[in-house]
Amino acid sequence: MRKAKPKKRVILPDPVFNDKNVSKFVNHLMYDGKKNTAYEIFYKALDTVKAKMGNEEKSPLEIWKQALDNITPQVEVKSRRIGGATFQVPTEIRPDRKQSVSMKNLIQYARKRGGKSMADKLAAEIMDAFNNQGGAYKRKEDMHRMAEANRAFAHFRF
């Protein structure tokens, strides 16, 4: 690269749980700079999770973290052009990208769900991910299956 690497921005922890991962998640959830609305949606979703999974000994934040762990992919496929042919090359994912991909998938599949409000849809997707099911979990499984199917091209890794 010709230019210097851009500096990583400092993300401040959220006001309720004092957790940086919550802030990152809310930043992904946010539309049009409306961060307060995104925080309200997230906290309502956690309240819904607490109400529906009250028999669980974990706190809603721990359930959310476990759900993110369950849908975090380890490998992905990248298109690589070699000698006129395009191969799907499986590569491991950097830790910060793993986190970002899992958060984006959780939000994407929550938005696709049917439900009353975004908070309800997000809560339902969090509970599904915690129980190893739902759209985001299926997406992770598909990514792993694609990487496994294309394992023969792993030597093209760059």
C-alpha positions as CSV (number, residue, x, y, z in Angstrom):
1,M,0.0,0.0,0.0
2,R,1.3,3.5,-0.9
3,K,-0.5,5.3,1.9
4,A,-0.3,4.8,5.6
5,K,-2.9,2.5,7.2
6,P,-5.9,4.4,8.5
7,K,-6.2,4.6,12.3
8,K,-8.8,2.4,14.0
9,R,-11.5,4.5,15.5
10,V,-12.1,4.4,19.2
11,I,-15.5,3.0,20.0
12,L,-16.9,4.1,23.3
13,P,-18.8,1.5,25.5
14,D,-22.6,1.7,25.6
15,P,-24.3,3.5,28.5
16,V,-26.2,0.6,30.1
17,F,-23.9,-2.5,29.9
18,N,-20.6,-0.5,29.5
19,D,-19.6,-2.9,26.7
20,K,-17.9,-2.0,23.5
21,N,-19.4,-5.0,21.6
22,V,-22.9,-3.6,22.3
23,S,-21.8,-0.3,20.8
24,K,-20.4,-2.0,17.7
25,F,-23.7,-3.9,17.3
26,V,-25.8,-0.8,17.7
27,N,-23.6,1.0,15.1
28,H,-24.4,-1.8,12.6
29,L,-28.1,-1.6,13.5
30,M,-28.3,2.1,13.1
31,Y,-30.0,3.8,10.1
32,D,-29.4,7.5,9.1
33,G,-27.3,8.3,12.2
34,K,-30.2,7.6,14.6
35,K,-28.2,6.0,17.3
36,N,-30.7,6.6,20.1
37,T,-33.4,4.7,18.2
38,A,-30.9,1.9,17.5
39,Y,-30.1,1.7,21.3
40,E,-33.9,1.6,22.1
41,I,-34.4,-1.2,19.6
42,F,-31.5,-3.2,21.1
43,Y,-32.5,-2.7,24.7
44,K,-36.1,-3.6,24.0
45,A,-35.0,-6.7,22.2
46,L,-32.9,-7.8,25.3
47,D,-35.9,-7.1,27.5
48,T,-38.0,-9.3,25.3
49,V,-35.3,-12.0,25.4
50,K,-35.3,-11.7,29.2
51,A,-39.1,-12.1,29.4
52,K,-39.3,-15.1,27.0
53,M,-36.2,-16.9,28.3
54,G,-36.6,-16.2,32.0
55,N,-35.9,-19.8,32.9
56,E,-32.4,-19.5,31.5
57,E,-29.8,-18.8,34.2
58,K,-27.9,-16.4,32.0
59,S,-28.5,-12.7,31.7
60,P,-29.9,-11.4,28.4
61,L,-26.5,-9.9,27.5
62,E,-24.8,-13.3,28.0
63,I,-27.5,-14.9,25.8
64,W,-26.8,-12.3,23.1
65,K,-23.1,-12.9,23.3
66,Q,-23.6,-16.7,23.1
67,A,-25.9,-16.2,20.1
68,L,-23.2,-14.1,18.4
69,D,-20.7,-16.9,19.2
70,N,-23.0,-19.5,17.7
71,I,-23.3,-17.6,14.4
72,T,-19.7,-16.5,14.0
73,P,-18.1,-18.2,10.9
74,Q,-14.6,-19.5,11.1
75,V,-13.9,-19.6,7.3
76,E,-15.3,-18.0,4.2
77,V,-14.7,-18.4,0.5
78,K,-13.2,-15.6,-1.6
79,S,-13.2,-15.5,-5.4
80,R,-9.7,-15.8,-6.9
81,R,-9.0,-15.6,-10.6
82,I,-6.2,-18.0,-11.7
83,G,-5.4,-18.6,-15.3
84,G,-8.8,-17.6,-16.7
85,A,-10.8,-19.6,-14.2
86,T,-12.4,-18.3,-11.1
87,F,-12.0,-20.4,-8.0
88,Q,-13.8,-20.1,-4.7
89,V,-10.8,-20.3,-2.3
90,P,-11.5,-21.0,1.4
91,T,-9.7,-18.6,3.8
92,E,-9.8,-18.1,7.5
93,I,-11.4,-14.9,8.7
94,R,-9.6,-12.3,10.8
95,P,-11.1,-11.9,14.4
96,D,-12.4,-8.4,13.9
97,R,-14.1,-9.4,10.6
98,K,-15.6,-12.5,12.2
99,Q,-17.3,-10.3,14.8
100,S,-18.5,-7.8,12.1
101,V,-19.8,-10.6,9.8
102,S,-21.7,-12.3,12.7
103,M,-23.3,-9.0,13.8
104,K,-24.3,-8.0,10.3
105,N,-25.8,-11.5,9.6
106,L,-27.8,-11.3,12.9
107,I,-29.2,-7.9,11.9
108,Q,-29.8,-8.8,8.3
109,Y,-31.8,-11.9,9.1
110,A,-33.7,-10.1,11.9
111,R,-34.8,-7.5,9.3
112,K,-36.0,-10.2,7.0
113,R,-38.2,-11.9,9.6
114,G,-41.9,-11.3,9.9
115,G,-42.9,-9.6,13.1
116,K,-44.4,-6.5,14.6
117,S,-41.4,-4.3,15.4
118,M,-37.7,-4.5,14.8
119,A,-37.1,-5.1,18.5
120,D,-39.4,-8.2,18.4
121,K,-37.7,-9.5,15.2
122,L,-34.2,-9.0,16.7
123,A,-35.2,-10.7,19.9
124,A,-36.6,-13.7,18.0
125,E,-33.4,-13.9,15.9
126,I,-31.2,-13.7,19.0
127,M,-33.2,-16.5,20.7
128,D,-33.0,-18.6,17.5
129,A,-29.2,-18.1,17.2
130,F,-28.8,-18.9,20.9
131,N,-30.6,-22.2,20.2
132,N,-28.5,-22.9,17.1
133,Q,-31.2,-22.3,14.5
134,G,-32.6,-19.4,12.5
135,G,-31.4,-17.6,9.4
136,A,-28.1,-16.3,10.7
137,Y,-27.1,-19.7,12.0
138,K,-28.1,-21.3,8.6
139,R,-25.9,-18.7,6.9
140,K,-22.9,-19.7,9.0
141,E,-23.5,-23.4,8.2
142,D,-23.7,-22.5,4.5
143,M,-20.4,-20.6,4.6
144,H,-18.7,-23.5,6.3
145,R,-20.2,-26.0,3.8
146,M,-19.0,-23.9,0.8
147,A,-15.5,-23.7,2.3
148,E,-15.5,-27.5,2.9
149,A,-16.7,-28.2,-0.7
150,N,-13.9,-26.0,-2.1
151,R,-11.2,-27.3,0.2
152,A,-9.3,-28.6,-2.8
153,F,-8.5,-25.0,-3.8
154,A,-7.0,-24.1,-0.4
155,H,-3.5,-24.1,-1.9
156,F,-4.5,-21.0,-3.9
157,R,-4.7,-19.0,-0.7
158,F,-3.2,-15.5,-0.9
